[in-house]
């Protein structure tokens, strides 16, 4: 990764943020961690929507040499964690993160933080992801199991976490390397088509997008005009921030739309299914008089 791009990226996401806690919040949100903060205080904490392992990884990131001391297998997988186990929320980071322990004013540290390349040959696909991509599961499953920041490349991590938070299942993503486009692979056509619906009916109406989205099979490829990598990364951040901010509304809309689906929709090709999803989306917004 070009170090100049990392520095410009951090400068953009932390614009007008001078306090250490504010800068930490923006930088580590951009890195893919789901963070919360109290208005009017310096307290920053992990959201309880975070994977438990994000606590451990965040601890390791206090050290600029974290790659040498935190070596876990990477899994492009779904892990079932019991939400009934309150013990998973006992980690201190769910209450307060000591942001002073992170050397975010050091450019060398930031270079390490945003050059966490996932070794593809160590990926192991968990077939539960394929299960989540089936028609009935797409209709019925509201909340997907959390995914780990550690298993995501830095510049697409926030995007992958955001779409997962609204019930869109993916099994692979790539931030793009050496000038290539970023991409995300969705679990079967229903998740792909639902994201396309949100892109056309919600995201593009809220944001002035510059990147081109192309679709091949179940892969969405993101490329900015002129191969401007920084612009692509910043746009992925904008989209992720927007989705996560409105996640409750988007989950409710998806639940309503999927309640209208029948086995006839299961047989549709992608083009017809997209038209149907978009019609259902518009009808849901109108019926609920939503201003989303």
C-alpha positions in Angstrom: 0.0 0.0 0.0 1.3 3.5 -0.9 2.1 5.2 2.3 1.1 8.6 0.9 -2.4 7.3 0.2 -2.7 6.1 3.9 -1.6 9.5 5.2 -4.1 11.4 2.9 -6.8 8.9 3.8 -6.3 9.5 7.5 -6.1 13.3 7.0 -9.5 13.1 5.2 -11.3 11.0 7.7 -10.0 13.0 10.7 -10.6 16.4 9.1 -11.3 19.1 11.8 -10.8 16.5 14.6 -8.1 17.7 17.0 -8.8 15.8 20.2 -7.0 12.5 20.5 -10.2 10.6 21.3 -12.0 12.1 18.3 -9.2 11.2 16.0 -9.1 7.7 17.5 -12.8 7.3 16.9 -12.6 8.3 13.2 -9.4 6.3 12.5 -10.5 3.0 14.1 -14.1 3.4 12.7 -12.5 3.7 9.3 -10.4 0.6 10.1 -13.6 -1.4 10.5 -14.2 -1.4 14.3 -17.9 -0.7 15.3 -17.4 2.1 17.9 -19.7 4.2 20.0 -19.2 7.3 22.0 -21.0 9.4 24.6 -21.8 12.9 23.4 -19.9 15.5 25.4 -17.3 13.0 26.7 -14.1 11.4 25.6 -15.4 7.9 26.2 -15.0 5.6 23.2 -16.1 2.0 23.3 -16.8 -1.0 21.1 -20.4 -1.6 20.1 -22.0 -4.8 21.4 -22.6 -5.6 17.7 -18.8 -6.2 17.5 -17.3 -9.7 17.3 -15.8 -10.7 20.6 -12.4 -11.2 19.0 -12.3 -7.5 18.0 -11.5 -6.8 21.6 -8.4 -9.0 21.5 -7.3 -7.6 18.1 -7.8 -4.1 19.3 -5.5 -4.8 22.3 -2.9 -6.1 19.9 -3.1 -2.9 17.9 -1.6 -1.0 20.8 1.7 -2.3 19.5 3.1 -1.1 16.2 4.6 -4.6 15.7 1.2 -6.3 16.2 1.7 -8.4 13.1 4.5 -10.2 14.8 2.6 -10.9 18.1 -0.9 -11.5 16.9 -1.0 -14.4 14.5 -4.3 -16.1 14.3 -5.6 -18.2 11.4 -7.8 -16.1 9.1 -11.2 -17.5 8.3 -13.6 -16.2 5.7 -16.4 -17.7 7.8 -19.4 -17.4 10.1 -19.0 -18.2 13.7 -22.0 -18.7 15.8 -21.7 -16.9 19.1 -24.5 -17.1 21.7 -26.0 -13.7 22.4 -27.3 -15.2 25.6 -23.9 -15.4 27.1 -23.4 -12.1 28.9 -19.8 -13.0 29.6 -18.9 -12.0 26.1 -19.6 -8.4 27.1 -17.3 -8.3 30.1 -14.3 -7.1 28.2 -13.4 -3.6 29.3 -13.5 -2.3 25.7 -17.3 -2.6 25.7 -17.3 0.1 28.3 -14.3 2.3 27.6 -11.2 2.2 25.5 -8.1 4.0 26.7 -7.4 5.7 23.4 -4.1 7.2 24.7 -2.5 3.7 24.4 -2.8 4.0 20.5 0.0 5.9 18.8 -2.2 7.5 16.2 -0.1 10.6 15.7 2.7 8.4 14.5 2.6 8.0 10.7 4.7 4.8 10.9 2.0 3.3 13.2 -0.8 4.4 10.8 1.1 2.7 7.9 1.1 -0.5 9.8 -2.5 -0.2 10.9 -3.7 0.2 7.3 -1.5 -2.4 5.7 -3.0 -5.6 7.1 -3.0 -7.8 4.1 -5.0 -11.0 4.4 -3.2 -14.1 3.1 -5.7 -15.5 0.7 -4.2 -19.0 0.8 -5.1 -19.3 4.5 -8.8 -18.6 3.9 -11.2 -21.4 4.7 -14.7 -20.9 3.5 -17.3 -21.8 6.1 -20.2 -23.3 4.2 -22.7 -21.8 6.7 -22.3 -18.7 4.6 -23.7 -20.5 1.6 -26.6 -21.6 3.8 -27.3 -17.9 4.6 -27.5 -17.2 0.9 -30.4 -19.5 0.2 -33.8 -18.1 -0.5 -35.6 -19.1 2.8 -32.6 -17.9 4.9 -32.5 -14.6 3.0 -36.1 -14.1 3.8 -36.1 -15.2 7.5 -32.7 -14.4 9.0 -32.6 -10.8 10.3 -29.3 -10.6 12.1 -26.1 -12.3 10.8 -23.4 -13.5 13.1 -20.7 -10.9 13.6 -17.6 -10.9 11.4 -14.1 -10.2 12.7 -12.1 -7.0 11.8 -9.0 -9.2 11.7 -10.4 -11.2 8.7 -11.0 -8.1 6.6 -8.6 -5.9 4.6 -8.4 -2.4 6.1 -9.9 -0.2 3.4 -12.9 -2.4 2.9 -13.5 -3.6 6.4 -15.9 -0.9 7.4 -18.0 -1.5 4.3 -18.1 -5.2 4.9 -19.1 -4.8 8.5 -21.8 -2.2 7.6 -23.6 -4.3 5.1 -23.3 -7.4 7.4 -25.1 -5.3 10.1 -28.2 -5.0 7.9 -28.3 -8.7 7.0 -26.4 -8.8 3.8 -24.1 -11.8 3.7 -20.8 -11.8 1.9 -18.0 -14.4 1.9 -15.1 -12.5 0.4 -13.9 -8.9 0.0 -10.8 -7.2 -1.3 -9.7 -3.6 -1.0 -7.9 -3.7 -4.3 -4.1 -3.9 -4.7 -1.7 -2.1 -7.0 -4.4 -0.1 -8.7 -6.9 -2.8 -9.1 -10.6 -2.3 -8.2 -12.0 -3.3 -4.8 -14.7 -6.0 -4.8 -17.1 -7.8 -2.6 -18.6 -11.3 -3.2 -22.2 -11.8 -2.0 -23.7 -15.0 -0.9 -25.9 -16.0 -3.8 -28.1 -13.7 -5.9 -30.6 -12.5 -3.2 -28.0 -10.6 -1.1 -26.4 -9.2 -4.3 -29.7 -8.0 -5.7 -30.8 -6.5 -2.3 -27.6 -4.5 -2.1 -28.1 -3.3 -5.7 -31.6 -2.2 -4.6 -30.2 -0.2 -1.7 -27.5 1.3 -4.0 -30.1 2.4 -6.6 -32.9 3.4 -4.3 -31.2 4.7 -1.1 -27.4 5.2 -1.3 -27.3 7.1 -4.7 -30.0 9.4 -3.5 -28.1 10.3 -0.3 -24.5 10.4 -1.7 -22.9 11.9 -4.8 -21.1 8.7 -5.9 -18.1 8.9 -8.2 -17.2 5.2 -8.4 -18.4 2.7 -11.0 -20.1 -0.5 -9.7 -20.0 -3.5 -12.0 -21.7 -6.8 -11.4 -20.4 -10.2 -12.5 -22.1 -13.3 -11.1 -22.3 -12.6 -7.4 -19.4 -10.1 -7.3 -19.7 -6.4 -7.1 -16.6 -4.5 -8.3 -15.9 -0.9 -7.3 -13.7 1.3 -9.3 -13.3 5.1 -9.3 -12.8 7.1 -12.5 -9.2 7.6 -13.3 -8.2 4.8 -11.0 -8.1 7.2 -8.0 -7.6 4.7 -5.2 -8.0 7.4 -2.5 -11.4 8.4 -3.9 -12.5 4.8 -4.0 -11.5 4.2 -0.3 -13.2 7.4 0.8 -16.4 6.6 -1.0 -16.5 3.1 0.6 -16.3 4.9 3.9 -19.2 7.2 3.1 -21.4 4.3 2.0 -20.5 2.3 5.1 -21.2 5.3 7.4 -24.5 5.9 5.8 -25.7 2.3 6.0 -24.6 1.8 9.6 -26.3 5.1 10.6 -29.6 3.9 9.2 -29.2 0.2 9.9 -32.4 -0.1 12.0 -34.5 1.4 9.3 -32.9 -0.7 6.6 -33.4 -3.9 8.5 -37.1 -3.1 9.0 -37.4 -2.3 5.3 -35.7 -5.6 4.3 -38.0 -7.5 6.7 -41.1 -6.0 5.1 -39.8 -6.6 1.5 -38.9 -10.2 2.2 -42.4 -10.8 3.8 -43.8 -10.2 0.3 -41.6 -12.7 -1.4 -43.0 -16.0 -2.7 -41.6 -19.0 -4.4 -42.3 -17.3 -7.7 -39.7 -14.7 -6.9 -37.2 -17.5 -6.2 -37.4 -18.5 -9.8 -36.8 -15.0 -11.2 -33.6 -14.1 -13.0 -31.5 -11.3 -11.6 -32.9 -8.5 -13.8 -36.6 -9.3 -12.9 -35.7 -9.8 -9.3 -34.0 -6.4 -9.1 -37.1 -4.8 -10.6 -39.3 -6.5 -8.1 -37.1 -5.6 -5.2 -37.0 -2.0 -6.3 -40.8 -1.8 -6.6 -41.2 -3.4 -3.2 -38.7 -1.0 -1.7 -40.5 2.0 -3.1 -43.9 0.7 -1.9 -42.5 0.1 1.5 -41.2 3.6 1.8 -44.5 5.1 0.6 -46.6 2.9 2.9 -44.6 3.8 5.9 -44.1 7.4 4.8 -40.4 7.0 5.6 -38.0 9.9 5.1 -35.0 7.6 4.9 
